[in-house]
Amino acid sequence: MSVKVVASLSKRAKVDGGRLEFIPPQLPTLVEQPPEDEGWVHEAELDGYRTQIIIDRGGVHLYSKNGRDWTAKYWPIALAVELPCRAAILDGEVIVSGEQGTPDSPVLEAAIWNEPSRLVFVAFDILHLDGRNLAPWPLLQRKQALRQLVEPGAGKIQYSEHFEGDALAILRAMEKTGLDGVISKRADSPYRSGPSKTWLKARY
């Protein structure tokens, strides 16, 4: 299979209709307890590999959190990307379901080399869409745009739901399902690369 490689990486996405470039990811800060005040939404922490999908006139590319082109490793996902857009940058995790139906990192490592057809991309943010830089938008507006692009449900490209309400109750509920923890995000926050206090990670 022929894989086109984007050679140059930068910290900002071009929005002039040309080739898009990798954006370093926003990273959550580890905390002991999830925030309990208002204005936060919560997502399951997935035990996978942070990945960015870039769709532009050069095709579909998948990048690791450090900006390495991993399209060849994730080729079944790349082939499955058929979204109603001309250009987009999606932030998410590549996972594979373990025996309990939850993301499983050791199984993921083995699947990359032996069973790549089991790989799934779970999208939780969108940074660019058809010439528009969405990074300055509030999180919930970006999530709304993402949900219109990626229909919730099964498949190679999935949408990561978020939850509102009692953060500790959500954390306990996720623990029962075998997930590692919860990522809490400010609902009104823009997307900013690097370590962030508007994204918080709490584990059990």
PLY file of the C-alpha trace (Angstrom):
ply
format ascii 1.0
element vertex 204
property float x
property float y
property float z
element edge 203
property int vertex1
property int vertex2
end_header
0.00 0.00 0.00
1.31 3.43 -0.90
1.46 5.86 2.02
1.95 9.57 1.41
4.04 11.28 4.05
3.77 14.86 5.24
7.41 15.80 5.70
7.17 19.04 7.63
5.55 19.47 11.03
4.62 22.73 12.73
2.71 23.84 15.81
-0.18 25.39 13.89
-2.52 24.12 11.22
-2.66 25.98 7.95
-6.20 27.03 7.10
-5.67 28.30 3.57
-7.16 25.24 1.90
-3.78 23.60 1.33
-2.09 20.77 3.19
-2.73 20.70 6.92
0.02 20.15 9.45
0.21 18.26 12.71
-0.82 20.14 15.86
0.87 19.07 19.12
-1.85 17.70 21.42
-3.35 19.29 24.50
-2.34 17.25 27.54
-4.32 16.78 30.77
-2.88 17.45 34.22
-3.03 14.53 36.67
-5.09 15.27 39.80
-6.23 13.19 42.79
-9.93 13.97 42.38
-11.98 15.20 39.41
-13.33 18.77 39.70
-16.75 19.01 41.31
-17.64 22.60 40.48
-19.82 23.52 37.51
-18.56 24.14 34.01
-16.82 20.79 33.46
-17.66 17.79 31.29
-16.17 14.34 31.72
-14.97 11.65 29.33
-13.66 8.13 29.83
-9.88 7.85 29.91
-8.99 5.41 27.16
-6.03 3.07 27.49
-4.78 3.56 23.95
-2.37 5.58 21.85
-3.05 9.30 21.41
-3.49 9.87 17.69
-4.31 12.72 15.33
-6.07 12.14 12.01
-5.45 14.70 9.29
-7.65 14.73 6.20
-6.71 17.09 3.38
-6.04 17.13 -0.36
-3.03 14.86 0.29
-5.25 12.09 1.63
-5.59 10.68 5.14
-2.69 10.57 7.59
-2.48 9.41 11.19
0.10 10.79 13.60
1.37 9.76 17.01
1.27 12.29 19.86
4.88 13.20 19.02
4.08 13.92 15.39
5.35 10.70 13.85
3.47 9.50 10.78
1.92 6.18 11.76
-0.42 5.86 8.78
1.27 2.63 7.70
0.76 1.08 11.15
-2.86 2.19 11.31
-3.70 1.50 7.69
-7.13 -0.15 8.35
-8.27 3.04 10.09
-6.90 5.23 7.29
-8.81 3.20 4.71
-12.00 3.44 6.79
-12.01 7.26 6.99
-14.96 8.35 4.83
-16.24 11.49 6.52
-18.42 14.21 4.93
-15.70 16.84 4.72
-12.87 17.98 2.49
-10.38 18.71 5.28
-10.28 18.06 9.01
-8.00 17.45 11.98
-9.37 15.01 14.57
-7.86 14.36 18.00
-8.44 11.01 19.67
-7.10 7.61 20.69
-6.40 4.43 18.79
-7.65 1.47 20.82
-8.60 -2.16 20.48
-11.25 -3.76 22.63
-9.88 -6.19 25.20
-11.53 -9.32 26.52
-13.78 -7.31 28.83
-14.87 -5.00 26.03
-12.78 -2.10 27.35
-9.64 -0.59 25.80
-6.60 -2.74 26.54
-3.07 -1.43 25.95
-1.15 -4.76 25.85
-3.71 -6.14 23.41
-3.36 -2.94 21.38
0.41 -3.34 21.04
-0.02 -6.88 19.77
-2.84 -5.90 17.42
-0.78 -3.19 15.72
1.69 -5.82 14.50
-0.47 -8.94 14.23
-4.15 -7.96 13.88
-4.38 -4.33 12.67
-7.96 -4.95 11.54
-8.97 -4.78 15.23
-7.81 -1.17 15.61
-10.40 1.56 16.25
-10.04 5.35 16.40
-12.12 7.10 19.07
-12.44 10.82 18.31
-12.92 13.26 21.19
-12.01 16.62 19.60
-11.81 18.41 16.27
-9.35 21.21 15.54
-9.98 22.04 11.91
-12.89 21.60 9.51
-13.03 22.62 5.85
-10.85 25.72 6.11
-11.97 26.75 9.60
-9.62 26.71 12.58
-11.80 25.34 15.38
-9.15 25.37 18.11
-10.31 28.76 19.55
-13.91 27.51 19.82
-15.29 26.43 23.22
-14.98 22.70 23.81
-18.71 21.95 23.61
-19.00 23.74 20.27
-16.11 21.69 18.94
-17.73 18.51 20.27
-20.98 19.45 18.52
-19.14 19.90 15.22
-17.37 16.58 15.77
-20.59 14.74 16.51
-22.10 16.01 13.26
-19.07 14.65 11.41
-18.60 11.33 13.24
-21.84 9.52 13.94
-21.92 7.77 17.33
-21.90 4.00 17.15
-19.70 1.11 16.18
-17.14 1.19 13.41
-13.50 2.06 12.82
-14.11 5.76 13.55
-16.09 6.33 16.75
-17.27 9.35 18.72
-16.31 9.76 22.38
-19.34 10.73 24.43
-19.02 13.18 27.33
-20.96 13.30 30.58
-22.13 16.12 32.81
-23.01 16.03 36.50
-21.41 14.47 39.59
-17.78 13.86 38.65
-17.10 11.39 41.47
-20.18 9.35 40.58
-19.05 9.27 36.94
-15.57 8.19 38.03
-16.98 5.34 40.15
-19.24 4.24 37.29
-16.29 4.10 34.90
-14.27 2.11 37.43
-16.95 -0.60 37.41
-16.64 -0.90 33.62
-12.88 -1.49 33.85
-11.78 1.89 32.50
-8.70 3.57 33.98
-10.17 6.93 34.95
-11.85 10.10 33.78
-10.70 13.14 31.82
-12.48 16.32 32.93
-12.53 19.27 30.54
-13.71 22.85 30.88
-16.78 23.13 28.70
-15.90 26.65 27.56
-12.16 26.12 27.00
-10.33 26.53 23.67
-7.84 23.93 22.48
-4.25 24.74 23.44
-1.28 22.47 22.75
0.81 21.27 25.66
0.12 20.69 29.38
-3.22 22.14 30.42
-5.15 23.00 33.59
-8.44 23.02 31.65
-8.05 19.27 31.04
-7.67 17.22 34.23
-7.07 13.46 34.58
-8.21 11.54 37.65
-7.56 7.83 38.20
-8.69 5.32 40.80
0 1
1 2
2 3
3 4
4 5
5 6
6 7
7 8
8 9
9 10
10 11
11 12
12 13
13 14
14 15
15 16
16 17
17 18
18 19
19 20
20 21
21 22
22 23
23 24
24 25
25 26
26 27
27 28
28 29
29 30
30 31
31 32
32 33
33 34
34 35
35 36
36 37
37 38
38 39
39 40
40 41
41 42
42 43
43 44
44 45
45 46
46 47
47 48
48 49
49 50
50 51
51 52
52 53
53 54
54 55
55 56
56 57
57 58
58 59
59 60
60 61
61 62
62 63
63 64
64 65
65 66
66 67
67 68
68 69
69 70
70 71
71 72
72 73
73 74
74 75
75 76
76 77
77 78
78 79
79 80
80 81
81 82
82 83
83 84
84 85
85 86
86 87
87 88
88 89
89 90
90 91
91 92
92 93
93 94
94 95
95 96
96 97
97 98
98 99
99 100
100 101
101 102
102 103
103 104
104 105
105 106
106 107
107 108
108 109
109 110
110 111
111 112
112 113
113 114
114 115
115 116
116 117
117 118
118 119
119 120
120 121
121 122
122 123
123 124
124 125
125 126
126 127
127 128
128 129
129 130
130 131
131 132
132 133
133 134
134 135
135 136
136 137
137 138
138 139
139 140
140 141
141 142
142 143
143 144
144 145
145 146
146 147
147 148
148 149
149 150
150 151
151 152
152 153
153 154
154 155
155 156
156 157
157 158
158 159
159 160
160 161
161 162
162 163
163 164
164 165
165 166
166 167
167 168
168 169
169 170
170 171
171 172
172 173
173 174
174 175
175 176
176 177
177 178
178 179
179 180
180 181
181 182
182 183
183 184
184 185
185 186
186 187
187 188
188 189
189 190
190 191
191 192
192 193
193 194
194 195
195 196
196 197
197 198
198 199
199 200
200 201
201 202
202 203
